[in-house]
Amino acid sequence: MSIFDILSMVGGLSLFLFGMTLMGQALERRAGNSLRTVLGKLTSNRAAGFLTGLGVTAVIQSSSATTVMVVGFVNSGLLLLKQAINVIMGANVGTTVTAWILSLSGIDGDNVFIKLLKPTSFTPVLALIGIVFFMFCKKNKTKDTGMILLGFATLMFGMDTMSAAVSGLKDVPGFRDLFLMFQNPLLGMLAGAILTAIIQSSSASVGILQALATTGQITFGAAIPIIMGQNIGTCITALLSGIGANKNARRTALVHLLFNVIGTVVWLSVFWVVDLVLHPVLLDQSASLIGIAVAHSIFNILCTALLMPMGGLLERLVIRLIPDDKTPETAAELDNRLLNTPAVALERCRTVATEMAQHAVQTLYDALDCISSYTPEKAEKVRENEEATDHYEDILGSYLVKLSSLPIGDANSAEAAMLLKAIGDFERISDHGVNVLESVEELREKEIVFSGSANNEMDTLVSAVREILELTLSAFTTGDIDAVISISPLEEVIDDLKDSLRSAHIQRLQQGDCTIDAGFIWSDLLTDLERVSDHCSNISIGIVDLSHHDMNIHENLRAIKADDEHFRRACTAYREKYALS
């Protein structure tokens, strides 16, 4: 084997690994929304979790990526530990799909149909289609499809380059001697584990083994222990992803390791005994590409069959190994690991934004309660909720900016932009809640009491603000269309109410029924409550714009007010409902 063959092998290996990474990332982006749907339907049912792990891994071509995703899901509270165990087991079986795809390189025959099945026959066509999609199409989904085809063509080209480069090794005695050494099951297992830990992909490791098998110098006796070791080596990625995560996420990474170590130890022991006692003829035969794919599948299926009934025991074992302590652990609200799956990260943002919305609205509800029935406990709760809302805005804002910089597609990009705008409005709503509380506390400190008519007018405005908050929360959290289209009319009525209440206040001043000090606080309350309704309107228009992928609030607001008959009817109904007596 010359230096040029070595360079070709290195180049082929580089293309193979690059193509596999490229295809996996593109598949992940292309299937992003489907992953959100699958995750939403996932239950603690063992079969559902197993099939989910199998299906997702078969699609994105990487059990390591699936396991890292699962660690992130557990860390963010999207999955329970017992659900994650079933998904991990499914991922181990799903990863065998790659070996079957790569085994197509071993197809041989003179029949034209058989030749068409060889990757060298159809990958050039896929590469051509892929480059056309990627370069000349504007839609992100089509570009991702092109990237999938290009990635597949690249990895198959790399596979062929590696196979051609190592073909000369079939005449090198030392190469056969090296793999005869690996017929010692322990050495073979260690070799497979180390190689896979270095490149962090069992699929790629199996592909390299298949390329070397084209020399005809690797026996099944050497290949099978290497395959078993590859399952242990692939755990390094999940273990690294568990660093800095919460306890359940670290337990999930440990489950992945224990699953593969226990499965490998058990079946390697069985293999060793069978080899010593029976020594089947098959073990001395040269391993083929399809033979390696078969062995890889059988081993992973056997591991799953052995350990799936013991999922509960695995869960209890990792809880013992990583026990709870007396210090309560704060779960991460948003996990950077989820950014590897942008569609799922966006779904998590939506969940956290919903929590933020509930805190913000509750802040204002409690502040409005303080106008008529102030207590120190309610005041403290207002401030606590406002601080929580500020925290939510900080983590969501920075996370959404990171997410928006990723290739997430037009629809997801529009939703991320809507969430960024909405969290700003919800944060301001909670700030106005504190402002209202401070106005109430100023009234109490200065012993100022509003007149009976002023209190009645304030009650009317407070009722309208409560309703618009309720509509906004429903529109944001559930997408309630009726709530969305009712917010802008009510916001306009609240604007009119503020003007009417301000005029009524001026009359009371002129008649001597109100003091200047009371007037300042009255004006502050009106301003805060009117601005709350403005923020509610902004949120509703953002939801409307999302359906058009257009975030121009003012244009859409003008269009709704000018053209929608429903808007005028709703305004009339709200004016009657909140008419001043």
N, C-alpha and C positions, 0 to 999 in steps of 0.2 A: 504494500500500500504506500503510494508516493505522497509527498508533501501536498501535491495538488488534489489528491483524493481527500486528504485530511481537510484542506481548505473547502472543498466542495461539501464535505459532510458538515462542517461548521456552518457554512452558508445555508445548507438545506435545513439544519436544525433551527437556525435563526428564523428562517422563513416559516417553518412549521409552527414554532412557538408564537411568532407574530400573527400568523393567520388564525391560529386558534384563539388568541386573545381578541383579535379584531372581530372575528365572527361571534364570539361569546358576548362581547359588549354590545354589538349591533342587535343580536337576538334579544338581549335583555331590554334594550331600549324599545325595540319593535313590539315586544310582548308586555311592555310596562303596564298598560291599562288592564290587560288580562290578569297580570299578577295581582293588581289591586282587587279585582273581582274574586280571584281564587282565595286571596287572603281573607276577604270579607266573609266568604262562605265556610272557611275552615273551622271545624269544630274539634272537640276533644275525641271524636270518633277515631279509633286507631286506623281503620282502613282509609278514611278520608285524609288523614295526615300523611300516611304512607304514600298514597297515590299522588298527593300534592307534591311531596318531595321528589317522587319519581318523575312526574310530569314536568315540573319546573327545571330539574336538572337535565332532563332529556332535551328541553328547549334551549337552555343557555349553555349546555355542553360543559358544565363544571360543577362537580359536587362541592368543591372548595368555595366557589362563589355562593352556592345555595346555603351552605353552612354558615358562612360569614353573614349572609342576609338574615338567617334564622337567629344568630347571636344578636344582631342588631334589633330584630323584632322583639326578642325576649327582653333586651335591655330597655326598650322603649315601652314595654308593657303591652305590645300588640299580640304576643303569644305567651301562653303559659309554658312552663318547663316540660310538663307531660305532653303537650301538643308538639313541642319542638323535637322531642325524642322520636316520635313517629315520622316527622318530616325528614330528620337526619337519616333514618333507616331507609326511607324511600329514595333519598338522594344517592345513597351508596349503590342502589340498583340502577338508578337512572344514568349514572356516569358510565355505565357499560355500553351505552349507545354509541359513544365515540369510537370505541374499538371496532364495532361492527361496521361503521362507516369507513374507517381506515382499511378494513379487511378487503374492501372492494378493489384495492390495488393489487391483490393477489389473484384476481380473476384472470384466467388464461384460456385461450381457445381460438380456433380459426373461424368459428361461426360469427357472422356479422352482428347478430343480436348480443352475443356474449361480449364481443369487442366494444359494443356501445355501452355496456355496463362498466367498463374500465374507466376510472376517473380521467386518465389521459385522453380519452375520447370526448368526454362531455364537459370537463372543467374549462377548456378554452371558450366554449360557448357561454358557460355561466359567467366567466370573467368578462366577456364582451358585453353581455346583458348588464352585469353589475356596474361596469364603468359607464355605460350609457345612463343607467338609472342615477348613479352618483353624480355625474358631471352635468347632465342636461335636465334633470327633473328638479323642481323647486320644493315639492312637498317633503317634509322631513321623514315621513314614513316610507316614501319611495326611496329616498336616499339611504335610509337604514336597510331597506331590502337590498339595494345595490351593494352596500357594505357587507352584508351577510354573504352574498354571492362572491364578492371579491375575497373575503376572508377565507371562505371554503376553498376557492381556487388556489389561494396562496398556500394554505396548509397542505393541500394535496400535492402541489408542486414541490413544496419543501420535503414532503414524504418521499416523493419519487427521486428527488435529488439526493436525499440521505441514502435511500436504497441503492441507487446507482453508485454512490461513493463508497459504500461498504461492501459492494459485491465482490471486490478483489480479496476480501478477508477470508473467503471460503477456501482459499489456497494457502492460508497462513496457519501453520500448526499451532502457534502460540495462542491464536484467537480461540481455537477450539479448546485448548487446554485451560484457558481462562474460564470459559463457561462450564467446563467439566468440574472446575473447582466450585462453581456455584450450585452444583448438584448436591452439595452439602446444604440441607434446607436452611440451617441457621445463617450461613454466609449469604445464601441467595436472598433470604428475607431481609438481612441487613443492607445488602446492596440496593434492593428495591426501595427500602425505606429512605436511605440516604439520598439516592438520586431524586426521588419524588419530593423530599423535603427541600432540596436545593431549588428545583424548578417550580415547586408549589402547585403541582397539578398531576393527579394520578392519570388523567386522560392523556396528557402529553407524555408522561412516563411510559404508559402502555404503548403509545404510538412509536416512541423510540425503540422499545423492545421489538415491536412488529417490524420496524425497518431493519434492525439487526438480524431478525429471524429470516429475512430474505436471503441471507448468506447460506442458509441450510446448516449452520454450525451450532445452532442453539437447540437443545433437546427439550422435550416437555419436562423432563426431570429437573432441568435448570430453570426453565421459564416459570413454572408454577410457584416455587418459593419466592421468586422475584415479584410476581404479581401479588402475592400475599403481603410482602413487605411494602409494596406501593400504597396499600390501604392505610398503613400506619404513617407513612411519610406525608400523606396528604393532610393529616391532622394539624400540621404545623401552622397552616394558614388560619384555621379556626382558633387555635391557641393564641396566636398573635393578636387576633381580633378581639379576644376576651380581655386583653390587658386594658386596665382602666375602666372596665365595665362593672355593672353591679353584680351581686352574688349570683343571681339566677342566670345571667348571661355567661359568667365564668363556668357555672355548672353545665350550661349547654355545651360549651366548648369541651369540657371534660367528658361529657357523655359521648361526644364524637370520638374522642381518643379512646375511652374505655371500650366502646362498641367495636372499634377496629382492632384494638389490642387483644381483647378477649376472643373475638372471632378468629383472628390470625393465630393466636396461641392454640386454641382448640383444634382448628382444622389443619394447622401445620403439624401438630402432634399426630393427628390421624394420618396425614400424608406420610410422615416419617415412619410410623408403624407399618402402613401398607407397603411402603418402599422396602423396608427391611424384611418383612415377612413374605410378601408375594412378589415384589419387584415386577410389576406389569411391564410387558414389552413396550407398551405405549411410551413409557418414560424415557426410553432410549431412542425414540424416533425424533426426527427433526420437527420442530414446531413450525407450523404454518401461520400465516396472518389470521386466517379464520379460526385456526385452532386456539390461538392466544385469545381471540375475542370470546370463544366458547368458554375457555378456562376462566377468564375474567368474570364472565356473567355467572357461571355456576358457583364460583367462590363467593361472590357478593350475595347471591340468592341464598346460599347455605348459611352465611353469617346472619342474614336477616331472619331466616327461618329459625335459627338457633336462639336469637336474642329478642325477637319481637314479643314473644310471650312473657319475657322477663323485663319489659319496659318499666314496670312499677319498681322492681328490684334495683334497676339502674338509677331510677330517680331517687330512691332512698339512699343508695350508695353515695351518689355525688353530694347529697345534702349532708351526709355524715362527713365526707371529705372536705366540703366547704360549708361548715356549719354557720348558722345564724349567731350573731353576737348580741350583746345587750344594747349596743348603740344602734338606734334605728337608722336604716340606710335610705337615703333619698334617691328615688329612681330618676334616671335621666329623662327629661321630658322630650328632648330631641337628640337623636343619636347620629353622629356623622357617618356611621357605617351605612345608614339607610341611603345616603347620597349615592351609593353604588347602584341603587335601584330608584331612580328619580321619581317614578310614578308612585311608588310606595312611600317615599319620603314626603311627597306632596300630600298624600292621603293622611299621613301622620301630622303634617302641618295643619290640615283642615281640622283634625281632631283637637289639637292643642289650641287652635284659634277659637274653636267652639267653647272650650273651657275658659279661655280669656273673655269671650263675649259674655258668658254667664257671670263671671266675676264683675265685669264692668257694669252690667245691667243691675246686678244685685247691689253694687255700690250706690247707684243712684236711687234704687228702691228704698234702701235703708236711710239715705239722706232725706228723701221726701217724707218718710215716716217721722223723721226728727222735726219737721216743720210743725207738726201737730202734737207729737208725743215724744219729746226728747228724753233720752236716757244716756248715761255715760257708756253703757255697754253697746248701745247702737252706734254711738259716735266712734268708739274703738273699732267696731266691726267695719264701719265705713272706711277708716284709714287703713285697716289691714287688707281689705279687698282692693283698695286703690294701689297699695304697694305690690300686691300680687299681680294686678293688671300691668303695672309698670314692668315687672319682671318678665311676664309673658311677652310684652312687646319687645323687650331687649333680645330675648333668645329667638323669638320668631322672626324678628326683623333681620338679624344677622344670618339666620339659617336660610331664610327665603332668598336673600341676596346670593348666598352660595349656590342655592338650588337653581336660581335663575340664570347663573353663568354656565350651567350644564346644557347639553343638547336635549331638551325635554319636549320639543314639539310645540306647535302653535297653541293648541288647546290648553295644554298644561302651563305654558308660559302665561297665557291670559289669566288662568286661575291663580297662579302665583302673584301676578300683578294685582289682581282683585284682593287677595288676602293681605298683601302689603298695605294697600290703601285702607282696607277695613280695620286692620289692627290699629292703625293710627287714629281712626275715628273712635274705636272702642276705648282706646287709651284716653282720648280727650273727654269722652263721656264720663269715665271714672274721675277724671280731674274736676269736671263740673260738679260731680257728686260731693267732692271735698269742699269745693267753693260754696255749694248750698249749705253744707254743714257749718262752715265757718260763718256764714251769714246768720244762721240760726243761733250759733253760739254768741255772736255779737249782739243779737237781739236780747238774749238772756243776760249777758254781761251788763248791758246798758239799761236793762229792765224796760225795754220798749215793747209795746203791745200794739198790734195792728187793730184797726177798727173792725167792727162786725162786717161791714160791706167789703172791706179789703180782704178779710179772711175768706169770705164766700167767693170772691173773685179768684183768690189764690187756689182755693179748692178746685174750682173749675179748670184752671190751667194745669194743676197737678194731675187731675184725672186724665186730661188729654195727653200729657207727657207720659204717664204710666201706660196708656194704650199704645202710643207710638213705640215705646220701648218694647212692649210685649210683641207687637207686630214685627219689629226689627229682629228681635231674637228668634222668632219663629221663621222669618224669611231666611236668616243667615244659617240657622242650624238645620232646617228641614227643607229649605227651598220652596216654602209655601207660596205659590203664585198669587193667591188672593191677598196674602199679607204684603207681598212685594208691591202690588199695584195700589194698595191702600195707604202706603206710607207717605208718598208725596202729597196727596190731597190733604191728609191730616197735618202734615208739616206746614202747608200754606195756611190752614185754619189756625194753627198755633201762632204763626207770624201775625195774623190779624188779631188774635186774642191778646198778644203782647202789646200791640199798638193800642188796643181798646183799654187794656188795664193801665197803660201809661197815661192815657188821656183821663181816665177816671181818677187816677192818683193826682194829676194836676188840678182837677176840680176840687178834690178834698183839701189840697194845699191852699187853694184860693179861699175856700170856705172856713179854713182854720181847723179842719177835722183831722189833720195829719201834721206831724212835725218834720222838719228838714232831715233830722237824723234817720227817722223811720223811712223817709223818702229815698235816701241813698241806699239803704239796705234793700228796700223794695225794688229799686231799679237794678241792683246787682242780681237779685233772684230772678227777675224777669229775663235779664240778659242770659244768665246761665241756662235757664230752662228752654229759652228759644234756641240757643246754640246747640243744646242736646238734640232738639228736633232736626236741626240742620245736619248734624252728624248722622242721625238715623236716615235722613233722606239720601245723604251721600252713599251710605252702605247699600241702600235699596237700589240706587241707580247703578252702583258697581255690579250688583247681581244681574241687573238687566243687561248691562254692557257685556258681561261675561258671555251671554248667549250670542252676542254679535262679535265677540273678540275685539270690542272697541271700548277703551277705557276713558273716553272723553265725557266726563260727567256732565258738563254744562250743555253740550250739544244735545245729549239724550234727554236731559231735563227739559230743555226748551221744546223738544219734539213731543214729549209726553203731554206737557201742559197745553201745547197749541192744538194738537190733533186728536186727543183721546176724549171721546164723549164721556167715558167712564170717569175720567178725572173730574169733569165738571159736576157730574151727578154726585160723586163721592164728596166733593167739597161742600155741596149744598147740604147733604146729609150730616156731615160733621159740624157744619155751622149751626144746624138746628140742635144737634146733640149737645154742643158746648156753648149754647147761647147764654149770655150773661142775663141774670134776672133783674 
